[in-house]
């Protein structure tokens, strides 16, 4: 990790650790069983190359007490409730790196109509269902990257989950996100009308105020659109200057918040990396130069493959050859990123397609060149590092929060097993039970 990330990571990790502890302390659901001994066929700890057969996990309260061969844990598990999980693999709770819980699939309702026509109360009510479905799919933590016109509603949802009011994954939120004036949407209206936008417009010196305002409304991350489709022919073009992006990063860093940048073009990626962002979202047109810069600076790529594939299907592609040109180009960039050793985030852009189908991203990552164990590491320990939460979640190790999921089969051999969730624990409490 580059020097700038190391400087930011400790205070941010401390802030998120404190927030996580506060969330756990505030949770209202029934207390977790004091001691659980989980006995699957195998355990994938989120860091290894393969699952370990014959292992078990001991949970005490909200945290993992021990992991290892069943025989070694037997002596420590006296009095624990034994949870037999035959035929399953136990792994860390999955982490979604890029979602929009306040959006629903664009083939149901267009993005414009969701932003302009759907009342915020309706969107929040629907989001509670999205949260439940995501948790039921085995995802116990989600980074939500923008409310898309719903103000600071994501912070309320985060707090409702933490308080046990609604079931759902732990949320890290980014408020409204930041866009350059005139660059975002909805568009297509007469100039006389001031149309509500899907993000907050801010430019130049005003960016510092906007960043502080979003942090004040509860943002855990700051998201900035470094480019968007506002070119003369509707193509993606950079929006913010390097100086403006530096203002965003510096202001966020002073409050211990990292910055995620929406960036498709190489020019915007290079500016964002130089400015000090921590993640690049999408990266569709990344060049070797841009990927090398990301790898050198330790900037994560969140490729959102599933959203791109979903959009291709919405435009009429049936999933068969020939692959749409735009999707083929994205596949090539993803493979180039792997070859360049760019750190890969597992983030799907769920909301473009159905929440609860988040595994779709992991399946595409494997289909496009990653091994199944590498995909699983990206969705667990990798995303935990990206979020600066590796000391709390992402691996099965003593002392970490007991966010765990059991699936039928062995996902290190076939990721399809992730679609067969049998048990989900969140902070030591069983929240999904399909045994």
N, C-alpha and C positions, 0 to 999 in steps of 0.2 A: 504494500500500500504506500502511495507517495506521501511525502512529508506533510502536505496540506491536509490529507485525509487523516493522518495520524494525529495532527493537532486538533482536528474537529472531533474525532471519534470519542476520546475519553469523556468530554463534557456531555456530548449527546448520549453516549451510552449510560452515563450517570442519570441524566434526565429521564431517559426511557426506562431505566431500571427502577427509578423512584416512581414513575408513572405506573409501571407494571405492578409494583408492590402495592401502590395505592388502589389500583383497580382490583387486585386480589382481595385486599382488605375490605373494600367496599362491596364486594359481591354479596348478593342477597340470597342466592339459591341455597338448597340444603348443603350442609357441610359435607365435604368428601369423606368417604370411609377413612378411618384413621390409618389403616394399613391394608394394602392390596398386593397380592402376589399374582402377577400376570404371567400365564404360562402358555405361550404360543408354540408353534413348531419351530420358529426361528425369529431372530431379532436382527433388524438392520438398524444400526445406530446413527445413521445419517452422515457418517464419515468414512466408513470402510468401503472396500471394493465389492464385498459380498455380504450376504446375511450369514449369521452364525446359528447353526442348528443346535437345538437343545438348550438354548439360553432362556432366561426368564428375567423379569423386571420387578423389583420391589418398590412400591410407592408408599410413602408415608406422608399423609396430609396432602399438601399441594405439590410436593416435590418428589423427585426420584431419589430413593435411598441407596439402591444398589442395582447392578446389572451384571449378569454373568451366567455361568453354567448353573442349571437348576440345583444340582447337588450342593454347590457351594452356597447357594442362597437359602437352602432349606433350614440351616441352623439359625439364620437371622430372621426367618419368616414366621416364627412361632406366634400363633394367635392371629396371623393375617388372614383376611378373606382371600381364598384362592379362586382366581378367575381363569378357568380352563378355556383355552382358545385353540382347539385342535384344527389343523389344516390351515393355519393363518401365519402371516408375517406381521410382527409388531414393529412399527417404525415411528419416528418423530411425527408429530402433527405437521401436516403440509402447510407451506407458507405461500400465499398468493402475493406476487410482487407488484402487480398492476391491475387494479380493478376500479370500477365505477359503480358502487352499489346503488346509486340513485338513477342509473340508467337501466333500461331493459332492451331486449333485442330490436335492432333497427328494422327487421322484417315484420315486427309487430306495429311499431310506431316510429316514424322518422325522428332523427335527432332534433331537427327543427321543431317538430310538434311537441316533443317531450319538453324542450326548453321553454317554448312559448305558450303552450296550451294546457299543459298538465299542472294543476295546483300543487304547491309544495307539499301540502298535507297528503295528497294522493301519492306523490313520489316517495315520501317518507314511509307511508304505510306499505307500499309495495317493497321498499327496501328492506323492511323487517323480514319479509318472506325470502328475499334474496339472501339475507344473512343466515337464516335458518338452513336454507338449501346448501349454502356454501359450507357450513359447519357439518352438515350431514354427509357431505362429500369428502370429509376428512381434512378440511382446511381450517386450522385453528388460529391462524393469524393472517391478516390481509392488510396490505398497503393500498389505501384508496386514494387515487390521484386526481381528485377534482370532482366537485358536485355538479358541474355542468348546468349552471343556472339556478341551483338550489341553495345558494348562500352558504351559511355555515351549518347546514343540516347534518353534515357528516360528523361534526363534533358531538352533536346531540345523540346520534346513533352510537358513536363510540362509547359515550358515557352510559347510555342505556344498556348496552351489552355488559359493560364493566359492573354495573349495578345489579345485573341479573334481571332486568325488566324484560328484555327480549333475548332469546338465544341467538348466538352468533359468534363468529371468530373475533379475537382481539383485533381492534382496528387502530391503524396509524393513518392519520388523515392529512389532506393537503388543502382543505378549504376550497376557495374558488379557482385557484391558479391565476397566473399573470399572463396577460397578452398585450402586445403592442396595439396602440390605437388603430382601428381600421382593419386589423389583420384577421380577426376571428369571425364568428358568426353568432346567430343567424344573419344571413345576408339576403339580398334580393328584394328589398323594400324601398319605397320611395324615400329619398333623402330627407324629406320633411319629418319623417317619423324617427324617433329615438327608440330603436328596437332593443329590448333587453338582450344582453350578451351572455354567452355561456361561460364566461370567465371575466375577471376584473381587468379592465384596461388601465394601464399605467405606463408612463414613459419617463426617461431622463431622471432628474433628481427626485421626481415623485415616486419612483420605484421604492426608495427606502421607506417612505410612509406606507405604501401598499404592503410591503413585506411585513412591516411591524404590525399593521392592522390585521393581517391574516393570522399572524402568530398570536396576536391578542385575542382573536376569535377561536383559538384552539388548534391551529395547524401544528402538526408534528413534523411535517415536511413542507418545504416550499417548492411548488412546481411552476416552472416558467416555460412558455412556448418560445423556443429559440428560432423556430421557423413555422411557417404555415402556408396553406395553399392560397396565396394572395398575389402570385405573379401575374404578369400581363395576360398570360394564357391559362391561368388557373393552376399553374404549377407551384410547387413548394419553393419558397424563397426565404432567406433569413429575415427575421423581424428585428431583433435587438442587436445593437452594436456590442462589441467586446466590452466597452466601458460600462454599458448598461447592465450586462450580465455580471460583470464584476461587482457592481453595486448590489445586485440581488444576492450574490453569494456572500459578500462581506457582511451585509446587514443580517442575513439569516444566520451566518456563523457566529455573530456576536451574541445571538440568543440560543446557540447550541443546536440550530436546525440545519440539516443538510438540504441540498437542492437537487431536484430531479428536473431534467430538461427534455421536453418534447423536441426531438430533432430528427428529421428525415434526411436532410441534405448534408453533404460533406462539409460545406462551408459553415453551417450552423453547428455541426458536431465539433469542428475544430475550435470555433469560438467558445462554445460551452465548456469544452475540456480545458482550454487555456484559462477560462474564467474561474474554474475550480468546482464545477458541478460534480456530483457523485454518481449519478446514473443518467444514461441516455435512453430515452424511451423511443422505440421503433427502429430508428437507424436504417431505414429502407435503402437509402442511396449512399451508404458509407463507402468510401474509397479505401484502398490500402493505406494511404496516408492517415486518414481519419482513424482507422482501426489500430494502426500502430501507435498513434497518439493515445488512444484509449488504453491500450495494453500497457504502455509506458507509464501512464499516470494512474493506473489501477481503477479506471472508470468503468462501471458496470454497464453492459448492454442488456436492456430489457426488450427482447425482440418482438413480443406480442404477435407471435405467429398465428395463433388461433383467430385473432380478430381479422387479420389479413385474409385468412382462408375463409372465414365467415362472410366477409364482404364480397369476395369473389363468387361465393355461392349465391348471395343476394343479387348479384348482377347477372346470374344465369348459368354460371359454371356448374356442371354436374359432378365434379370430382374426378372425372376421367381425363385422360390425355385428349387433346393437348392442354397443358397447363397454361393459364393466362400469363401473359408476358410479365405483368407486374409481380405476380406470385413467384414465377420462376426467378426473377431478379432478386426477390427477397430471400429465396432459398440460397442463392449463390452468395449473398452477403452474409447470411448466417454461417454458412460453411467457411467463408473467409475469416469471419470473426473467431471461429473455433481454431482455425489454423494459426491465427495471429495471437492466440492465447489471451484474448479479451475475456475478462470475467463475465460469466453469463448469469443473469438473473432469470428466474422462472416467473414470468408475469404475462398474463393472457389478454389483458384488456377486457375482462369479463364485463358484461353490460352491453357491449357490441353484440355479443351472443349471450346465451342463457347462463345466469348464475347457477352454480351447482354442477356445471359441465366444465369446470376449470381444468380438469385432467386432460381435456382436449389439447391444451398447450404442451403438456408433458409428452403426450403421444406424438405430437408433431416434432418436438425437439429430438426425440429418438428417431423418428422417420427421416429427419433431415440431417442426421449425422452424429448425434450423441449416443453413447452407450446408455443402457437403462440405469446402471448404478450412478453414472455421471449426472443423469437427469434427476435422479432421486436426491443426490447430494445438492444439486442446484436448488431444489424445491424445499430443502430442509436446512442443512448447515450453511450452504451458500447464501441463501436469502437471509438467514439469521445474521451472517456477517455483514451483508449489504445494509441491513437495518440497524447495525451496531447493537444487536441483541444476542450475540453468540454466547454470552455468559448467562443467559436466561432460557433460551429456547433453541431448537434446531438440531440438537443431538440428544441421544439417550445416554446420559451420564449422571453420576451422583451429584446432587445439589441443584440440578436444573429443574425448571417447572415441568410437571408431569403432563405435558400436552402430547398425547400418544394416539395412534390410530392402528387398528388391526384390520388387515385385509385378507380375504381368502386367496391362497396361492402365494407365489413368490414374485413380487414386482421387480426384483433384480434380474429375473429371467424374462418376465413378460409384464410390461407396464399395464396391460389390461386388468391385472389383479387390483389395481387401484380403484377400479369401478365396482369392486365387490367389498365395500366397507362393512365390517361386522361390528366394530366397537370404536368409539371415540371417547377419549378422556380429555378433559380440559381442566388444567390446574388440579389434577388428581380426582376429578369428579366425572363419573360416567354420564355423558350427555347424549350419546347415541348407542343403542344396544340392539343389534340385529342377530344375536347368537341363535 
